[in-house]
Amino acid sequence: MRNMSIPEPEKAPFTEKQGQYLAFIKMYTKVNKVPPAHTDFQKYFDVTPPTVNQMIKTLENKGLIRKKPKTPRSIYVLALDELIPTLK
């Protein structure tokens, strides 16, 4: 009998915290019909503006979100829905 290795489940291409930001964007947009503003992230995650800016840049650089420069509420999630965790 051959030794068949079982493929490992696909790992999400982002950290747990990044996943929570993606989940927040998806949920916020679904509920409010517009993407969240930076202040919405600050309130929900209890973080500072620079923290939000850095996370948005990181998600954008990883190709997980897209946004229009200098346009408020323009974040769109590109990550596959099945990879996005449940919002905690």
Biopython code that builds the backbone (N, CA, C, O; Angstrom):
import numpy as np
from Bio.PDB.StructureBuilder import StructureBuilder

atoms = [
    (1, "MET", "N", (0.833, -1.175, 0.000)),
    (1, "MET", "CA", (0.000, 0.000, 0.000)),
    (1, "MET", "C", (0.889, 1.254, 0.000)),
    (1, "MET", "O", (1.900, 1.310, 0.700)),
    (2, "ARG", "N", (0.504, 2.228, -0.775)),
    (2, "ARG", "CA", (1.280, 3.461, -0.881)),
    (2, "ARG", "C", (1.004, 4.377, 0.301)),
    (2, "ARG", "O", (-0.092, 4.404, 0.859)),
    (3, "ASN", "N", (2.015, 5.108, 0.650)),
    (3, "ASN", "CA", (1.874, 6.089, 1.723)),
    (3, "ASN", "C", (1.335, 7.377, 1.101)),
    (3, "ASN", "O", (2.072, 8.121, 0.454)),
    (4, "MET", "N", (0.069, 7.623, 1.300)),
    (4, "MET", "CA", (-0.571, 8.806, 0.699)),
    (4, "MET", "C", (-0.670, 9.891, 1.767)),
    (4, "MET", "O", (-1.256, 9.684, 2.830)),
    (5, "SER", "N", (-0.098, 11.025, 1.473)),
    (5, "SER", "CA", (-0.188, 12.114, 2.447)),
    (5, "SER", "C", (-1.504, 12.862, 2.246)),
    (5, "SER", "O", (-1.953, 13.091, 1.123)),
    (6, "ILE", "N", (-2.084, 13.220, 3.343)),
    (6, "ILE", "CA", (-3.350, 13.961, 3.317)),
    (6, "ILE", "C", (-3.008, 15.439, 3.192)),
    (6, "ILE", "O", (-2.228, 15.964, 3.987)),
    (7, "PRO", "N", (-3.589, 16.118, 2.196)),
    (7, "PRO", "CA", (-3.277, 17.548, 2.063)),
    (7, "PRO", "C", (-3.790, 18.333, 3.258)),
    (7, "PRO", "O", (-4.868, 18.068, 3.790)),
    (8, "GLU", "N", (-2.998, 19.290, 3.653)),
    (8, "GLU", "CA", (-3.402, 20.136, 4.772)),
    (8, "GLU", "C", (-4.434, 21.146, 4.298)),
    (8, "GLU", "O", (-4.405, 21.575, 3.145)),
    (9, "PRO", "N", (-5.366, 21.535, 5.205)),
    (9, "PRO", "CA", (-6.348, 22.545, 4.800)),
    (9, "PRO", "C", (-5.634, 23.844, 4.447)),
    (9, "PRO", "O", (-4.599, 24.182, 5.019)),
    (10, "GLU", "N", (-6.207, 24.551, 3.502)),
    (10, "GLU", "CA", (-5.583, 25.795, 3.058)),
    (10, "GLU", "C", (-5.580, 26.808, 4.190)),
    (10, "GLU", "O", (-6.607, 27.052, 4.823)),
    (11, "LYS", "N", (-4.436, 27.385, 4.434)),
    (11, "LYS", "CA", (-4.296, 28.382, 5.489)),
    (11, "LYS", "C", (-4.667, 29.751, 4.926)),
    (11, "LYS", "O", (-4.299, 30.098, 3.804)),
    (12, "ALA", "N", (-5.387, 30.503, 5.711)),
    (12, "ALA", "CA", (-5.778, 31.848, 5.292)),
    (12, "ALA", "C", (-4.522, 32.698, 5.097)),
    (12, "ALA", "O", (-3.572, 32.585, 5.872)),
    (13, "PRO", "N", (-4.511, 33.548, 4.069)),
    (13, "PRO", "CA", (-3.324, 34.365, 3.782)),
    (13, "PRO", "C", (-3.245, 35.633, 4.632)),
    (13, "PRO", "O", (-2.757, 36.666, 4.174)),
    (14, "PHE", "N", (-3.728, 35.544, 5.872)),
    (14, "PHE", "CA", (-3.684, 36.703, 6.745)),
    (14, "PHE", "C", (-3.697, 36.259, 8.200)),
    (14, "PHE", "O", (-4.045, 35.118, 8.506)),
    (15, "THR", "N", (-3.317, 37.161, 9.091)),
    (15, "THR", "CA", (-3.300, 36.877, 10.524)),
    (15, "THR", "C", (-4.722, 36.915, 11.084)),
    (15, "THR", "O", (-5.661, 37.333, 10.407)),
    (16, "GLU", "N", (-4.858, 36.474, 12.323)),
    (16, "GLU", "CA", (-6.169, 36.487, 12.971)),
    (16, "GLU", "C", (-6.725, 37.916, 13.050)),
    (16, "GLU", "O", (-7.900, 38.147, 12.765)),
    (17, "LYS", "N", (-5.875, 38.865, 13.438)),
    (17, "LYS", "CA", (-6.305, 40.268, 13.561)),
    (17, "LYS", "C", (-6.705, 40.829, 12.195)),
    (17, "LYS", "O", (-7.709, 41.532, 12.083)),
    (18, "GLN", "N", (-5.928, 40.521, 11.166)),
    (18, "GLN", "CA", (-6.271, 40.971, 9.814)),
    (18, "GLN", "C", (-7.611, 40.368, 9.388)),
    (18, "GLN", "O", (-8.422, 41.029, 8.740)),
    (19, "GLY", "N", (-7.827, 39.123, 9.754)),
    (19, "GLY", "CA", (-9.099, 38.467, 9.453)),
    (19, "GLY", "C", (-10.268, 39.162, 10.127)),
    (19, "GLY", "O", (-11.352, 39.265, 9.552)),
    (20, "GLN", "N", (-10.051, 39.638, 11.344)),
    (20, "GLN", "CA", (-11.107, 40.355, 12.050)),
    (20, "GLN", "C", (-11.417, 41.691, 11.373)),
    (20, "GLN", "O", (-12.577, 42.100, 11.315)),
    (21, "TYR", "N", (-10.414, 42.354, 10.874)),
    (21, "TYR", "CA", (-10.647, 43.600, 10.127)),
    (21, "TYR", "C", (-11.445, 43.302, 8.852)),
    (21, "TYR", "O", (-12.375, 44.035, 8.515)),
    (22, "LEU", "N", (-11.083, 42.235, 8.153)),
    (22, "LEU", "CA", (-11.825, 41.858, 6.941)),
    (22, "LEU", "C", (-13.268, 41.512, 7.279)),
    (22, "LEU", "O", (-14.191, 41.916, 6.571)),
    (23, "ALA", "N", (-13.461, 40.764, 8.361)),
    (23, "ALA", "CA", (-14.815, 40.389, 8.788)),
    (23, "ALA", "C", (-15.621, 41.636, 9.152)),
    (23, "ALA", "O", (-16.809, 41.732, 8.842)),
    (24, "PHE", "N", (-14.954, 42.598, 9.819)),
    (24, "PHE", "CA", (-15.631, 43.844, 10.196)),
    (24, "PHE", "C", (-16.071, 44.611, 8.956)),
    (24, "PHE", "O", (-17.196, 45.105, 8.891)),
    (25, "ILE", "N", (-15.180, 44.708, 7.976)),
    (25, "ILE", "CA", (-15.528, 45.427, 6.743)),
    (25, "ILE", "C", (-16.744, 44.779, 6.078)),
    (25, "ILE", "O", (-17.681, 45.469, 5.677)),
    (26, "LYS", "N", (-16.721, 43.445, 5.964)),
    (26, "LYS", "CA", (-17.831, 42.724, 5.319)),
    (26, "LYS", "C", (-19.142, 42.947, 6.080)),
    (26, "LYS", "O", (-20.164, 43.286, 5.482)),
    (27, "MET", "N", (-19.104, 42.753, 7.397)),
    (27, "MET", "CA", (-20.318, 42.866, 8.216)),
    (27, "MET", "C", (-20.835, 44.301, 8.232)),
    (27, "MET", "O", (-22.033, 44.535, 8.069)),
    (28, "TYR", "N", (-19.936, 45.256, 8.428)),
    (28, "TYR", "CA", (-20.335, 46.669, 8.481)),
    (28, "TYR", "C", (-20.991, 47.075, 7.166)),
    (28, "TYR", "O", (-22.031, 47.733, 7.162)),
    (29, "THR", "N", (-20.382, 46.681, 6.056)),
    (29, "THR", "CA", (-20.913, 47.028, 4.741)),
    (29, "THR", "C", (-22.273, 46.381, 4.511)),
    (29, "THR", "O", (-23.170, 47.002, 3.941)),
    (30, "LYS", "N", (-22.426, 45.148, 4.948)),
    (30, "LYS", "CA", (-23.697, 44.439, 4.788)),
    (30, "LYS", "C", (-24.817, 45.125, 5.587)),
    (30, "LYS", "O", (-25.930, 45.304, 5.091)),
    (31, "VAL", "N", (-24.503, 45.498, 6.809)),
    (31, "VAL", "CA", (-25.510, 46.103, 7.700)),
    (31, "VAL", "C", (-25.815, 47.553, 7.313)),
    (31, "VAL", "O", (-26.978, 47.958, 7.301)),
    (32, "ASN", "N", (-24.787, 48.330, 7.000)),
    (32, "ASN", "CA", (-24.955, 49.771, 6.780)),
    (32, "ASN", "C", (-25.017, 50.196, 5.315)),
    (32, "ASN", "O", (-25.246, 51.367, 5.013)),
    (33, "LYS", "N", (-24.814, 49.252, 4.418)),
    (33, "LYS", "CA", (-24.849, 49.513, 2.966)),
    (33, "LYS", "C", (-23.760, 50.449, 2.470)),
    (33, "LYS", "O", (-23.794, 50.896, 1.324)),
    (34, "VAL", "N", (-22.795, 50.747, 3.330)),
    (34, "VAL", "CA", (-21.596, 51.509, 2.960)),
    (34, "VAL", "C", (-20.425, 50.927, 3.748)),
    (34, "VAL", "O", (-20.617, 50.431, 4.858)),
    (35, "PRO", "N", (-19.209, 50.981, 3.187)),
    (35, "PRO", "CA", (-18.044, 50.501, 3.936)),
    (35, "PRO", "C", (-17.768, 51.372, 5.158)),
    (35, "PRO", "O", (-18.209, 52.520, 5.218)),
    (36, "PRO", "N", (-17.046, 50.832, 6.123)),
    (36, "PRO", "CA", (-16.744, 51.614, 7.330)),
    (36, "PRO", "C", (-15.741, 52.734, 7.069)),
    (36, "PRO", "O", (-14.897, 52.645, 6.178)),
    (37, "ALA", "N", (-15.858, 53.779, 7.867)),
    (37, "ALA", "CA", (-14.873, 54.864, 7.871)),
    (37, "ALA", "C", (-13.786, 54.495, 8.879)),
    (37, "ALA", "O", (-13.972, 53.586, 9.688)),
    (38, "HIS", "N", (-12.678, 55.183, 8.831)),
    (38, "HIS", "CA", (-11.586, 54.901, 9.769)),
    (38, "HIS", "C", (-12.049, 55.029, 11.217)),
    (38, "HIS", "O", (-11.616, 54.261, 12.076)),
    (39, "THR", "N", (-12.927, 55.994, 11.494)),
    (39, "THR", "CA", (-13.415, 56.168, 12.873)),
    (39, "THR", "C", (-14.241, 54.956, 13.324)),
    (39, "THR", "O", (-14.268, 54.639, 14.514)),
    (40, "ASP", "N", (-14.906, 54.282, 12.395)),
    (40, "ASP", "CA", (-15.663, 53.081, 12.749)),
    (40, "ASP", "C", (-14.722, 51.964, 13.199)),
    (40, "ASP", "O", (-15.022, 51.247, 14.154)),
    (41, "PHE", "N", (-13.580, 51.814, 12.514)),
    (41, "PHE", "CA", (-12.572, 50.836, 12.925)),
    (41, "PHE", "C", (-12.029, 51.190, 14.311)),
    (41, "PHE", "O", (-11.869, 50.322, 15.169)),
    (42, "GLN", "N", (-11.747, 52.490, 14.514)),
    (42, "GLN", "CA", (-11.188, 52.938, 15.789)),
    (42, "GLN", "C", (-12.128, 52.597, 16.943)),
    (42, "GLN", "O", (-11.688, 52.108, 17.983)),
    (43, "LYS", "N", (-13.406, 52.853, 16.760)),
    (43, "LYS", "CA", (-14.381, 52.585, 17.818)),
    (43, "LYS", "C", (-14.528, 51.089, 18.066)),
    (43, "LYS", "O", (-14.530, 50.655, 19.218)),
    (44, "TYR", "N", (-14.648, 50.305, 17.020)),
    (44, "TYR", "CA", (-14.892, 48.873, 17.173)),
    (44, "TYR", "C", (-13.690, 48.153, 17.783)),
    (44, "TYR", "O", (-13.842, 47.344, 18.698)),
    (45, "PHE", "N", (-12.496, 48.450, 17.271)),
    (45, "PHE", "CA", (-11.300, 47.745, 17.731)),
    (45, "PHE", "C", (-10.569, 48.471, 18.866)),
    (45, "PHE", "O", (-9.580, 47.961, 19.392)),
    (46, "ASP", "N", (-11.052, 49.656, 19.244)),
    (46, "ASP", "CA", (-10.445, 50.464, 20.299)),
    (46, "ASP", "C", (-8.955, 50.684, 20.023)),
    (46, "ASP", "O", (-8.093, 50.361, 20.841)),
    (47, "VAL", "N", (-8.688, 51.242, 18.845)),
    (47, "VAL", "CA", (-7.312, 51.502, 18.403)),
    (47, "VAL", "C", (-7.174, 52.957, 17.957)),
    (47, "VAL", "O", (-8.160, 53.684, 17.838)),
    (48, "THR", "N", (-5.942, 53.358, 17.717)),
    (48, "THR", "CA", (-5.645, 54.736, 17.311)),
    (48, "THR", "C", (-5.706, 54.873, 15.786)),
    (48, "THR", "O", (-5.636, 53.874, 15.070)),
    (49, "PRO", "N", (-5.836, 56.109, 15.287)),
    (49, "PRO", "CA", (-5.841, 56.319, 13.839)),
    (49, "PRO", "C", (-4.621, 55.726, 13.117)),
    (49, "PRO", "O", (-4.785, 55.126, 12.054)),
    (50, "PRO", "N", (-3.384, 55.878, 13.669)),
    (50, "PRO", "CA", (-2.247, 55.277, 12.967)),
    (50, "PRO", "C", (-2.356, 53.745, 12.857)),
    (50, "PRO", "O", (-1.917, 53.160, 11.868)),
    (51, "THR", "N", (-2.936, 53.110, 13.867)),
    (51, "THR", "CA", (-3.117, 51.654, 13.840)),
    (51, "THR", "C", (-4.053, 51.262, 12.713)),
    (51, "THR", "O", (-3.791, 50.305, 11.985)),
    (52, "VAL", "N", (-5.149, 52.005, 12.567)),
    (52, "VAL", "CA", (-6.103, 51.733, 11.482)),
    (52, "VAL", "C", (-5.426, 51.946, 10.133)),
    (52, "VAL", "O", (-5.545, 51.111, 9.237)),
    (53, "ASN", "N", (-4.718, 53.058, 9.990)),
    (53, "ASN", "CA", (-4.037, 53.348, 8.718)),
    (53, "ASN", "C", (-3.064, 52.238, 8.343)),
    (53, "ASN", "O", (-3.010, 51.821, 7.186)),
    (54, "GLN", "N", (-2.299, 51.761, 9.316)),
    (54, "GLN", "CA", (-1.312, 50.715, 9.045)),
    (54, "GLN", "C", (-1.999, 49.419, 8.642)),
    (54, "GLN", "O", (-1.544, 48.736, 7.724)),
    (55, "MET", "N", (-3.079, 49.079, 9.311)),
    (55, "MET", "CA", (-3.794, 47.842, 8.975)),
    (55, "MET", "C", (-4.401, 47.928, 7.576)),
    (55, "MET", "O", (-4.338, 46.963, 6.813)),
    (56, "ILE", "N", (-4.981, 49.060, 7.238)),
    (56, "ILE", "CA", (-5.563, 49.245, 5.906)),
    (56, "ILE", "C", (-4.469, 49.107, 4.841)),
    (56, "ILE", "O", (-4.673, 48.448, 3.821)),
    (57, "LYS", "N", (-3.319, 49.724, 5.077)),
    (57, "LYS", "CA", (-2.195, 49.611, 4.132)),
    (57, "LYS", "C", (-1.738, 48.163, 3.998)),
    (57, "LYS", "O", (-1.473, 47.688, 2.894)),
    (58, "THR", "N", (-1.647, 47.467, 5.127)),
    (58, "THR", "CA", (-1.208, 46.065, 5.117)),
    (58, "THR", "C", (-2.182, 45.201, 4.321)),
    (58, "THR", "O", (-1.764, 44.394, 3.491)),
    (59, "LEU", "N", (-3.472, 45.370, 4.573)),
    (59, "LEU", "CA", (-4.484, 44.576, 3.859)),
    (59, "LEU", "C", (-4.458, 44.884, 2.366)),
    (59, "LEU", "O", (-4.630, 43.995, 1.532)),
    (60, "GLU", "N", (-4.244, 46.140, 2.047)),
    (60, "GLU", "CA", (-4.181, 46.553, 0.640)),
    (60, "GLU", "C", (-2.934, 45.971, -0.041)),
    (60, "GLU", "O", (-3.013, 45.477, -1.166)),
    (61, "ASN", "N", (-1.797, 46.030, 0.637)),
    (61, "ASN", "CA", (-0.549, 45.497, 0.088)),
    (61, "ASN", "C", (-0.607, 43.985, -0.120)),
    (61, "ASN", "O", (0.027, 43.451, -1.030)),
    (62, "LYS", "N", (-1.368, 43.305, 0.726)),
    (62, "LYS", "CA", (-1.518, 41.851, 0.593)),
    (62, "LYS", "C", (-2.560, 41.477, -0.462)),
    (62, "LYS", "O", (-2.755, 40.298, -0.756)),
    (63, "GLY", "N", (-3.225, 42.483, -1.029)),
    (63, "GLY", "CA", (-4.231, 42.214, -2.049)),
    (63, "GLY", "C", (-5.537, 41.688, -1.482)),
    (63, "GLY", "O", (-6.305, 41.032, -2.185)),
    (64, "LEU", "N", (-5.792, 41.975, -0.200)),
    (64, "LEU", "CA", (-7.005, 41.493, 0.455)),
    (64, "LEU", "C", (-8.155, 42.485, 0.372)),
    (64, "LEU", "O", (-9.322, 42.109, 0.479)),
    (65, "ILE", "N", (-7.815, 43.761, 0.181)),
    (65, "ILE", "CA", (-8.832, 44.801, 0.004)),
    (65, "ILE", "C", (-8.400, 45.721, -1.130)),
    (65, "ILE", "O", (-7.248, 45.713, -1.563)),
    (66, "ARG", "N", (-9.355, 46.510, -1.593)),
    (66, "ARG", "CA", (-9.077, 47.548, -2.578)),
    (66, "ARG", "C", (-9.793, 48.792, -2.090)),
    (66, "ARG", "O", (-10.893, 48.707, -1.545)),
    (67, "LYS", "N", (-9.178, 49.938, -2.282)),
    (67, "LYS", "CA", (-9.845, 51.196, -1.939)),
    (67, "LYS", "C", (-9.378, 52.285, -2.887)),
    (67, "LYS", "O", (-8.297, 52.215, -3.471)),
    (68, "LYS", "N", (-10.218, 53.280, -3.020)),
    (68, "LYS", "CA", (-9.858, 54.425, -3.853)),
    (68, "LYS", "C", (-9.108, 55.429, -2.990)),
    (68, "LYS", "O", (-9.583, 55.803, -1.918)),
    (69, "PRO", "N", (-7.936, 55.868, -3.448)),
    (69, "PRO", "CA", (-7.170, 56.851, -2.668)),
    (69, "PRO", "C", (-7.968, 58.135, -2.432)),
    (69, "PRO", "O", (-8.660, 58.636, -3.319)),
    (70, "LYS", "N", (-7.850, 58.639, -1.225)),
    (70, "LYS", "CA", (-8.481, 59.906, -0.829)),
    (70, "LYS", "C", (-9.995, 59.916, -1.022)),
    (70, "LYS", "O", (-10.598, 60.975, -1.196)),
    (71, "THR", "N", (-10.604, 58.733, -0.992)),
    (71, "THR", "CA", (-12.059, 58.626, -1.115)),
    (71, "THR", "C", (-12.584, 57.935, 0.136)),
    (71, "THR", "O", (-12.264, 56.773, 0.385)),
    (72, "PRO", "N", (-13.391, 58.643, 0.925)),
    (72, "PRO", "CA", (-13.920, 58.023, 2.143)),
    (72, "PRO", "C", (-14.860, 56.863, 1.824)),
    (72, "PRO", "O", (-15.548, 56.849, 0.803)),
    (73, "ARG", "N", (-14.862, 55.903, 2.726)),
    (73, "ARG", "CA", (-15.773, 54.754, 2.633)),
    (73, "ARG", "C", (-15.712, 54.042, 1.279)),
    (73, "ARG", "O", (-16.735, 53.772, 0.650)),
    (74, "SER", "N", (-14.481, 53.748, 0.853)),
    (74, "SER", "CA", (-14.316, 53.118, -0.456)),
    (74, "SER", "C", (-13.630, 51.754, -0.374)),
    (74, "SER", "O", (-13.116, 51.259, -1.377)),
    (75, "ILE", "N", (-13.620, 51.144, 0.815)),
    (75, "ILE", "CA", (-12.935, 49.858, 0.996)),
    (75, "ILE", "C", (-13.817, 48.716, 0.496)),
    (75, "ILE", "O", (-15.004, 48.640, 0.813)),
    (76, "TYR", "N", (-13.212, 47.840, -0.285)),
    (76, "TYR", "CA", (-13.910, 46.670, -0.821)),
    (76, "TYR", "C", (-13.046, 45.438, -0.550)),
    (76, "TYR", "O", (-11.857, 45.431, -0.871)),
    (77, "VAL", "N", (-13.631, 44.407, 0.034)),
    (77, "VAL", "CA", (-12.886, 43.188, 0.355)),
    (77, "VAL", "C", (-12.715, 42.332, -0.891)),
    (77, "VAL", "O", (-13.680, 42.054, -1.603)),
    (78, "LEU", "N", (-11.468, 41.913, -1.150)),
    (78, "LEU", "CA", (-11.155, 41.053, -2.282)),
    (78, "LEU", "C", (-10.942, 39.603, -1.846)),
    (78, "LEU", "O", (-11.011, 38.693, -2.672)),
    (79, "ALA", "N", (-10.684, 39.381, -0.552)),
    (79, "ALA", "CA", (-10.450, 38.026, -0.046)),
    (79, "ALA", "C", (-11.704, 37.176, -0.239)),
    (79, "ALA", "O", (-12.826, 37.678, -0.175)),
    (80, "LEU", "N", (-11.499, 35.904, -0.472)),
    (80, "LEU", "CA", (-12.619, 34.974, -0.647)),
    (80, "LEU", "C", (-13.456, 34.894, 0.625)),
    (80, "LEU", "O", (-12.915, 34.803, 1.727)),
    (81, "ASP", "N", (-14.777, 34.928, 0.465)),
    (81, "ASP", "CA", (-15.680, 34.877, 1.609)),
    (81, "ASP", "C", (-15.421, 33.687, 2.522)),
    (81, "ASP", "O", (-15.490, 33.807, 3.745)),
    (82, "GLU", "N", (-15.118, 32.520, 1.916)),
    (82, "GLU", "CA", (-14.930, 31.315, 2.731)),
    (82, "GLU", "C", (-13.673, 31.364, 3.599)),
    (82, "GLU", "O", (-13.528, 30.563, 4.522)),
    (83, "LEU", "N", (-12.766, 32.295, 3.310)),
    (83, "LEU", "CA", (-11.561, 32.450, 4.137)),
    (83, "LEU", "C", (-11.754, 33.439, 5.284)),
    (83, "LEU", "O", (-10.993, 33.428, 6.251)),
    (84, "ILE", "N", (-12.763, 34.287, 5.176)),
    (84, "ILE", "CA", (-12.975, 35.334, 6.178)),
    (84, "ILE", "C", (-13.634, 34.726, 7.423)),
    (84, "ILE", "O", (-14.672, 34.072, 7.324)),
    (85, "PRO", "N", (-13.028, 34.944, 8.586)),
    (85, "PRO", "CA", (-13.570, 34.370, 9.826)),
    (85, "PRO", "C", (-14.835, 35.092, 10.285)),
    (85, "PRO", "O", (-15.226, 36.123, 9.738)),
    (86, "THR", "N", (-15.451, 34.518, 11.298)),
    (86, "THR", "CA", (-16.598, 35.155, 11.927)),
    (86, "THR", "C", (-16.094, 36.322, 12.778)),
    (86, "THR", "O", (-15.065, 36.213, 13.446)),
    (87, "LEU", "N", (-16.816, 37.424, 12.749)),
    (87, "LEU", "CA", (-16.432, 38.606, 13.528)),
    (87, "LEU", "C", (-16.653, 38.330, 15.002)),
    (87, "LEU", "O", (-17.713, 37.848, 15.401)),
    (88, "LYS", "N", (-15.651, 38.636, 15.809)),
    (88, "LYS", "CA", (-15.739, 38.411, 17.266)),
    (88, "LYS", "C", (-16.089, 39.694, 17.972)),
    (88, "LYS", "O", (-16.209, 39.711, 19.197)),
]
sb = StructureBuilder()
sb.init_structure("model")
sb.init_model(0)
sb.init_chain("A")
sb.init_seg("    ")
for serial, (resi, resn, name, xyz) in enumerate(atoms, 1):
    if name == "N":
        sb.init_residue(resn, " ", resi, " ")
    sb.init_atom(name, np.array(xyz, "f"), 0.0, 1.0, " ", f" {name:<3s}", serial, name[0])
structure = sb.get_structure()
